[in-house]
Amino acid sequence: MRTPRLLLALLALLPAALCAQRADAPKRLAPVSVGLAIEAGSYVLGETIPVRVLVRNNTPAPLTLGKGDHPAGAFEVVRHGDPQRRNLAREPNGCLPKPLTLKPNEERVFDLDLSVCADLSRQGKYLVTFGAIVHGVRHDTQPKALDLVPGGIVLEGTQLFANDPTRQRHFTLVRWPRGHIDRLFLRVQDTPDGRTFPTVMLGAYLPLVTPRLNISPSGEVVLLHRATPEFYVRNVFWSLPNEFVRRSTQSLLDPATADTARLNGMRADLDSIIQKNEAQRKKDHDKIERIKANDPRRPLN
């Protein structure tokens, strides 16, 4: 699967939800159980935000969600601090296919892009809830917090278009940690219309050297940045008036550190050669000393 960690998180949440419902004797088990997992706690503005939702039929009969005007399942996305608590979810018909029929005790998992399902164009903290609708009643997950950040600016550049002189494309390289590793991201926005393209994660980032950004008149954009002490990462994009596409990604060994890395790998062999040379030198020295002393009791070889 695309993000197995999300599925594990969902499966871990589901038994707890079922047990909590069973512990309260007067309550009947809900006809559906739902789960929501988000891979990371924070994302850079414009990034794809993969989420995984789970729906389980807890009844002994087939259950159909999404009948009539009701969606099968939907998000509620609210920006923290919004006094009106406006739902920023875009799809009025929900985020799941409808109608959705589940067999008895069947559970279904769906991989979705929250950045498509909701308007997440502003930085800030958001609360995300997923719910399934059964007979007009919505069964929701607990809200999950999500931070959208601009990232720390590392480098900026602008592209001009000969065939469209009114348009400019602004590239912003930003850094942000994920998984305890500093990473480099590329944000892309046009002026004057404000059109944006999905933010691209370029890989691990080591801030020893300022990244290089080269924009050619043909629309080829080349980015080179330091990823580790030994390697650079080179990303190539096609940036055309109506599209922005990544063509390739390469890891390049830094020539300045290549020899050092090779020598470190050969250190054991070099030490062995040095020890053998030292032993031979001592043997030759002892042999010369015996010749000088003309000692007939000890062989010269």
N, C-alpha and C positions, 0 to 999 in steps of 0.2 A: 504494500500500500504506500501511498504517497507520504503520509506522516504517521507512522505506527505509534509514535508517542501519544498522539491525540487519541487514538483508539484505546490505548491502555488507560489513559486518564478517564475516558468515558466509562469503560468497563469497571474501573475502580469506584467511580461515583455511583453507578447503578445499584449495586447491592446495598450500599449505605442508605440510599433513598428508599429502597424496598423495605429494609429493616426498620427504618424510622416510621414508615407508614404502618407496618405490622405491629410495632410496639404500642401504638395507641389503639386499644381494643375497639372503642366505639367507631373509629374511622374505618371505612371500607377501602380496600385497595383501589386506587384510581384506575380507570380503564387503560390509561397509557402512562408509561414512564418516559421521561425525556432527559437528555444529557447534552452538555455543551462543553467543548474543549477548545482552547486557544493556545497555539504553540508557544508564543512569547508574550511577555507582559507589556512590551513597548515596541512600537514600530515607527519608522521614519515616515514623515508625510509623503503620501503618494505610493507607498509600498503595497504590494499584494498582501492581504491578511488572510491566510488560510485558516479556516475553522472547520470543526467537525461536529455534526449534530447527530443525535441518536434518538430514535423513537421505538418504543417497545409496546406491543399489544399484550396487556395483562389479562385479557379475557379468554374464556374457552371457545370463543366463536370468532369468525373473521370480523375485522373492524375496518371500516372505510373512512378515511379522513378526507376533508376537502369536498364535502357535498354542497351543492348549491352555491351560494355566495361566500361560504366560509372557506378560507385557505386551509390546506392540510397542516402547514406549519409556518410560523412567521417569527421574525426578529423584532425586538424592541431595542432601539439604540438611543440612549439619552445622554446628552452632554452634561457632565457634572457642573452644577451651578446654574443650570437653566431653570429659572423659576417657573416657566410654563411646561417643563418636562416634555418638549416636543419630540415625537418619535421620528428619528432620522432615517428609518428604513425606507428604501425606495420602492420595493415591490408591493403594490396594493393587494396582489393575489398571493402573497407569501413567497417563501423561498424554496418550497418543496413542490415536486410534481403533484398535480391533483387530477382526478381523485387518486388517493394512495390507499391501497388495500393491504392490510397486514393479516397474515394467518394467525391462529391462536398461538400465543407466546412467541411470536416472531418479532425480531428486532431488526431495524434497518439503520444503516449508517450512511450519511451523506457528507461529502467534502464540498465546501462552499468557499467563496471569496467574499469576505465581509466588506472589502473596499468597493465591491460592485453592488452588494445588497443594501448598502447604507451610504449616506452622504458623510464622508469622513475627511472633509477638505480643510478643516481647521485643527490647529494643534490644541491639545488639552486632554483631559481625562474623560473617558466614556464608560457608561455602564451598559453591558450587553446582556440581553435575556433572550432565550429561545423558548417558544411555546408551541404546543400542538393543540389543535382545536377539535374537540369531540362533542357532537350534538350541541354546538354553540357555546360550549364551555372551554376556556383556554387553560391548559395545564403547562405551567412555566417552570423553567430551571431557576436556580438561584442566580442573581446578577453577577457577572464577572467584570472586573475592572480592566480597562485597556488604556494605555497612554499613547498618544500620538505626539511625536517630538520633531522639531526641525533639524536636530543634529547640530554638531559644531562645524562651522564652515572651515574648510581646508583650502579650497581653491575655487575660483570662478572663471568663466569664459563665456563669450557671446559669439553666435554664428549669424552671419548675414546671408541673405538669399538674393542672388542676382536677378532672378525672375519674379521675385516678390519683395521689392525694396521696403515695403511697409512692415514686413515681418522680421522679428529678431527672436532667436532661440537662445535662452540663457541656461547655461550648465552650472550647477552648483555641486561641488564635491563636499560631502559632509562625513564626519566620523561619529560612530555611536557604538557602544559595547553591546554584544549579544553572546550569550553563552560564555561569559568571562573573557571574551576576546574582542579587542577593538576592531571594528570593521569599517570599510569605506563604502559609501553609497553615492549614487549619482541621481540628483534631482533635475528634472527637465521641464521648463515652462516657457511658453511663447508670449510675446507681447506684439500688438496691444490687446489681443482677444483673450489673453489669460489661459489659453489651452495648455493642459498639462499632459505628460506621458507618465506611465508607471515608473516609480522610482526603482532603480536597479541596485542590488547589492553586488559590489565588485569583488568582495573577498576580504580576508584578514588584512589588517593595516598596521604597519610598523612606522611610526612617525620619525624615522631617522633622516629621510630625504623627502623634499617636497615633490608631490606627484607631478607628472608632466601631462599636459593636455594639448593635443595638436588637432586643429580643425582645418581641413583642407577645403579649397573652393569646390571640389567635387561632392562634398557632403560626407567624406570619410572622417570620423572622429576617433582618434587613438588616445587611449589613456594608459599610462604606465605608472605603477606605484609599487612601493616596497612592501612585501607581505611578510617576509621572515628575514633573519640576518643573511641568508644565502640566496633567496629568490625574490624576483620581481614578478608581478602579474601584469600582462598586457591585454587590454580589452579593446576590441575594434567594433565600431557601430557605423551603420548607415543612417545619416540624419538628412532626410528629405522633407520638403515642405509639409507633406501630409502623413509622414510616418517616421518612426524612430525605432530601429531594429538592431539588436546585438548580433554581430556576425561571428565573432570568435573570442575565445579566452585562452591565453597561454601562460604557463609558468616558465620563467626564464632564469637560468642560473646566473648569478652575478659573477662576472669574470674576476673581479677584484678579490672575491672570497673563494673562488673555485680552487686555486692552488692551495690555500690554507686548509680547505676541507680535505683535499687529496692527501696532504701531508699528515693531517690528523688521522686519516684512515690507515696510513702507512707507518704510524708511529711504532707499533709493535715490531714490524719488520726492521725498521731502522735501529731500534734498541737491540734487537738480536744481532745485527751486523756489527754494531759497536762493541758488544760483549765478546763476539768471536774475535774481532780484531785485537781487543785488549788481551785476550787469553793468548793469542798467537804472539803478540809483542812480548808478553812475559816469558813465554817459552823460548823465544829467540834470545832474550836477554840472559836467561839462565844458561843456555847453550854456550853463549859467548863467554860467560864467566867461567864455565868449566874448562873451556879451551885455554883461557888465560892461566888458570890454576894448574893445567896439565895434570889433571887428576885421572890416573889410569883405572881407578875403581868404578867410575861411572861412565856409561856409554854416552856418546855425543848425540845419538839420534833418539 
